[in-house]
Amino acid sequence: MAESFGTSFTIVEVTSDDAPKPTKQMWLAFAKPNQALTLVLAAVPEGWTAEIVPAVLTEKQQRMFEELDLEPGDVYRIAPE
């Protein structure tokens, strides 16, 4: 039986393996934290690292992310401001 992705958003920060100045990106996963890392790492180049950003979403952020219309298991790169 397949495991559920859950119904919450997880923010993940990824870092490239480019020395001496690695690139950092923020990603959003519509999945449980333990699944979010795997999903995001599958979407970025090999060799990059990822970690969960411990964050509590505001109501405004939650609504904004819901408007992306992501399905469970989807990931989305958050564009820098």
N, C-alpha and C positions, 0 to 999 in steps of 0.2 A: 504494500500500500504506500502511496506517495505521501511525503511529509508536506504539511501545509506551510506556505510562505508567511502566513500571518496577515495581519491587517494594519501594520504600522510602517512608518518610514524610518529608515536608518541612514544617517549621514556618515560617509566614509571619505577619509582623506587619503589620496594616493601620492606616492613620491616616485619619480623616475629614477633610473640608475645612471643618469648623466652626471659624471663628475666633471669639473669641480662644483658646478652649480645645478643641483637637481631641480626639476620642475615639480611643482605641487598642484594638484587638482582636487576639487571637491566633487563628490558624486552622491547621488541620492538613490537609495535602493528601497523598493517597496517589498521589504522582506524582514524577517527577524534578523537581529544582529549577527548571529552565528552563520547565517546563510548569506548575508549582505557582503561579507568579505569575499567569499568565493565568487559570487555573481559579478562583483566589480572587478576583481582580478581577472576574470575571464574576458572582460571588455577592454582592458588596457594592455599595452605591450608587455611581452614576457620580460621578467626581471624587475618589474615595478613592485613596490611594497604598498600595503594598505593597512589602515587602522581605523577602528570605529571612533567617531568623534562623539564624546558623551555630551549630548545636548537635549534639552527639553524644548520642543517646538512650541512657539506661541500659536494662538488661534489663527492669526493672520498667516503665518508660515504654513500651518496645516492646510488652510483653505487654498493657498497658492499652490502647494504641492498636489492637492487633490485635483486642481484644475488641469494638471498635466495629463490626467486620465491614464495613469500607469496601471498596468495589470500586475497582480501578484507575481513576483519574480523579475520584474522589469527594473532596469537601472537607467539613470539619467545623469549626464554630466552637467553640473551647475556652472554656468558661465561666470567668470570673474566680473565683478562690478567695475 
